[in-house]
Amino acid sequence: MGSNRKNQGGFSLAEAMMATVVLGIAAAGVLLPFTSGAQMRAEGAHRTLAAKLAGDLMEWFINTPFEDIVAGGGGYVDEPQGQIRDVSGALFSDSDPAYANFSRGANYAYDASQPFFIILTVWVKYNGNEIASLSRLISK
């Protein structure tokens, strides 16, 4: 009795490799939505933090006397990436590394013919890309 190879069960190497490729494609199809969802969540978190930073800076300007704002000469010195400070002057990035890639700044338009108003614009950038801005008319 010789062994009959036709009756042996199992897969050939080619069949096993094809099954692996098909399984890999199926797994990629299932996992791709999860990775894009994680990216969208991270972007949403950055936008939320940027809106908070813009609001904080706008609030600082609102609480600053009008004459002090105008005396600044038409703008606000930008806070470079990683150098955003809180009200006390401490760096946000020292207490929370999530702030490290943010920068913010503001500028305003002051018309001497309308000496009681300025238009203030505050912006926040993440890795150099603007993701939040606020504008407001401030009066004396």
Buried (B, 14 or more C-beta within 10 A) or exposed (E): EEEEEEEEEEEEEEEEEEEEEEEEEEEEEEEEEEEEEEEEEEEEEBBEBBBEBBBBBBEBBEEEEBEEBBEBEEEBEBBEBBBBBBEEEEBBBEEEEEBBBBBBBBBBBBEEEEEEBBEBBBBBBBEEEEBBBBEEEBEE
